[in-house]
């Protein structure tokens, strides 16, 4: 398979990129063209990853900063390419993080919504929040995300009440009432944007 895809509609598996070969191609080829090709693929890949997990917006900000620096002439093409390579490896690590956390992609986003930014947890509390993320997703998908649930006030309210109940019962006491309320809202907004009901969601084909 090509190291860097020219097809923006194809799923890009960062773990399959041979960085040594990619660097060799860059060194012997048209450097600006190779850098632009990698940039385009990262743009598409990052859009996919942020769509699935909005807490990854920091990666988008970092990527835009790299591009802005290059466009402003603050970095030459060699430096720009090296930074893109390093950024690609960071994205690859982020994409694998769910495996390390023992969470699916859709469980991971709920966990991230509950723990970011900068919520300090003990190992036991971290396990508790992971359990909450799994329990909440399982409960919603099994009982509450029915057909056209977003169109009826009663079913929307049932989803929000379930989120409140599961988070209240499962979140560590580290979460203040204010933080708990904010997390309920954030998780509900994510569910509203990502799940259509009856198994249909952003994650159905993941």
N, C-alpha and C positions, 0 to 999 in steps of 0.2 A: 504494500500500500504506500502511497506517497507520504513523505514526511510531513508535508504541509498541504492541506487540501485546497484546491482551486474551486471547489464546489461549496458555496456557502450554505446549502441546504443539507449537507451531509453531517451526521453526528461526528464530532471530533473527539477521539479518545486520546487525551494528553499522555496517558501512560504508555502509549504505543510509539511516541515520538523518540527517535534515536537522536539525542542531542549532539553527539559527536559527528554523526553524518550530516546533521542540519548545519552545524558550524562549518564543516568542510565544504558543503555546497555554497554557503555564504562566502567563504574565503576565495573560492575559485570562480564565483559567478558575478552577476550584476548585484552588487551589495544593496543598493537602494531598493531594487526590485524584490530581493529576497526578504529584506526587512519589512517592506510593505506587505508582502504575502503573509508573513508571520503575524503582523499587526492585524490584518483583516481576519485571519482565523481566530485570533484571540478576541477580537471584537465580537465575533459571532458566538464563540464559546462562552464568553463572559455574560453575554445577553441570556443565553440558555440557563446558566447557573444562577443568575440574579432572579430570573423569572421564577425559578423553583424555590428560591430562598432569598427573600428581600434583605435579610441581615447581611448579605454579602456586598452591600453597597460600598463598603470601604474598599473592596477590591476594584470596583468601578472607578472610584475617586483616584486611587493610586495609579491605575492604568491611564486615566485621562491626564494626570500630572506628567507621566512619562511622555505622552504624545505632545503635550503643550511645551515641555522643555525642548524636545527635538524640533518642533515647528518654530520655536523661538530662536533656534540656533545655539542653545546652551549645551547641546550634545551632538557629536558627530555620528555618522551612521554606524561606526563600529561600537561606540558606547551605547547607542540606542539599541542595537541588536543584542548586545550582551545583557542589557537590562530587560529586554523582552524575553530572552531565554530564562533569566532568573525568575521573572514574573510567571512564565509558563510553568516552571517547577512549583512555584507557590500555589498556583491554581490546581495543579495535579495533586498536591498534598491536601488541599481543601476538598477536592472532589472525593478523596479517599477517607476523609475524616469520619464520615458516618460509619464506615467499617470499623475504625478504631474505637468509636464510641458505642459500637454494637447497636446502632440505630439505622432504620431505613431512611431514605431521603426525606420522606414526608414526616417521619418521627423527628428527624434531626431539625427540621425547620421549626417545629413547635418547641423543641428543647432550646434552640437558639433564641427564639422569641422570649422564652422564659428566663434566660440567663444573660442575655446581652442588653446593654453594654455593661461590662465591669461589675457583675454581681459575684461577690466572693463567696464560694461555697466550700464546705468541708467535703471530703470524699463521700461520706455518708449522705450528706445533703445532695450532692451531685447525683448519686444513685437514686435518691428519692425523686428528683426532678425528671430524670430519665423515665422512671416508672410512671410518673404523672403523664408525661408526653405519650407514652405507649397506651396507657389506660384511656386517656381522653380520646385519642384518635380511634381506638378500637370501639369505644362506646358510641361516639358520634357516627361512625360509619355503619355500625350495626343497628342503631336505634333511631337516629335523628336526621340523618341526611337523606331524606325521602325525596321522591320526585317533585320538582318545582318547589322545594322547601323555601327558597328565597322569595317566592312570590306571595307567601302568606304570612301575615304578622304572627300568627300563632306558632307556626313552625320555626320562624326566625327566633321568636322568644324562647322556644324550647331548646334550640341550639345554644343560645346565650346562657340560659339557666343551667344547662348541662356543663358548660365550660366553667361557670362560677362554682358549681357544686364540686366538680372533680378537682379544680385548683384549690378550693378551700379545704378540701379533705386531704389533699396530698402534698401541697407545697410546704416546705419547711417554715418554721416560725421566723426565719430570717426575713421573710417577705412581710413588710409592713402593710397595713390596710391600704395605704395609698399605692404602694407598688403592686399589691395584689389586684387592685382595681384597674391599674394601667395594663397589667398583663392580661387580664380578662378581655379588655377592649382590643388589645393587639392581636390576641389569638383569634378572637371572633372575626376581626377584619380580615385576617389571613384566610380563615375558613370560608368566609363569604366570597372572597375573591378567587379562591382556588378550587372549590368543590361545588359541582352542579347537583349532585345527588344520584342515587342508584348506581354508584360505582364510577360515575363520570367525574374526572378531576384532572388537574395538571399532571398528576402522577400516575394516571391510569396506564400509561404505556412505558413508565420508567422501570 
